[in-house]
Amino acid sequence: MPAAVAKHARHTLEAQKQQVSQPLSQVDLFTNLPATDSVAFGEVETWARALNPDEFSPREALQPLYQLKKLSDQV
């Protein structure tokens, strides 16, 4: 095996060992949301629970989507 290939392999192995030894930070999906986000979510949740999609015509079904888009643009 050529010396350059062996040197590259050793270098790559050392880099991988260092990556493994360093703990990776991971986002905790189960942490509580900040209070401001909870309030905004509560308003949207209340609005969504009031909808009855079984009573919508196809055209009427688009209206809540536009309302939701408008709310998201305000945030």
N, C-alpha and C positions, 0 to 999 in steps of 0.2 A: 504494500500500500504506500502511495507517495506520502512523503512527510507533510506536505501542505494539507492533504486530506485529513491525516491524523490530527494535525494541529487544529484544523477547523472543527473536527468532531469533538476534541477536548474542550475547545472554547464554547461550543454549543451546549455540551453537557454541563459545564460549569454554570452557564447562564440559566439553564433550566433548573439546576439545583438551587440557585439563588431565588428563583421565582417561587419554587415550592416552599422554601423555608420562610418566605414572607407571607404573612396571612393576608388574604384578600378581603377587602371590605365589601360587605354586601348590604344592599338596602333592605331594611326590615319592613316587610309588607304589612305587618300586623301592629305597627305603632299607631297611637292615637293621632288623629288629624288635629291641627291647630284649631282653636275655637272659632276663628273667623271662617275657615273653610266649612266647619260643621254648620254654621248658621246659614251660609249660602246653600249648602247641600240640603238643609232642612226645608228651605223655601222651595227648591226645585222638587224635592220629594213630595211635599204637600201638593204642589201644582200637578205633578204626575199622577198622584193617587186620585185626584179629582177627575181625571180623564176616563172616558169609557170608550175605548176604541171599537168595541162591537157595534156602537151606534153611528160610527163615522162612515160617510161615503168616501170613495177614494180621494176625491178632491178635499173633503173636510179633514182627512187624515194628514194632509200636508200642512195645515195650519199650525198644529202644535209643534211640528218640526221647525217651522219658521219662527215661532215664539221662542223655542229653545235656543235656536241660533242667535236670536236677538239678545237673550239673557247671557249667552256665553260671550258675546261681543262686549257686553258691559263690564265683565269681570276683568 
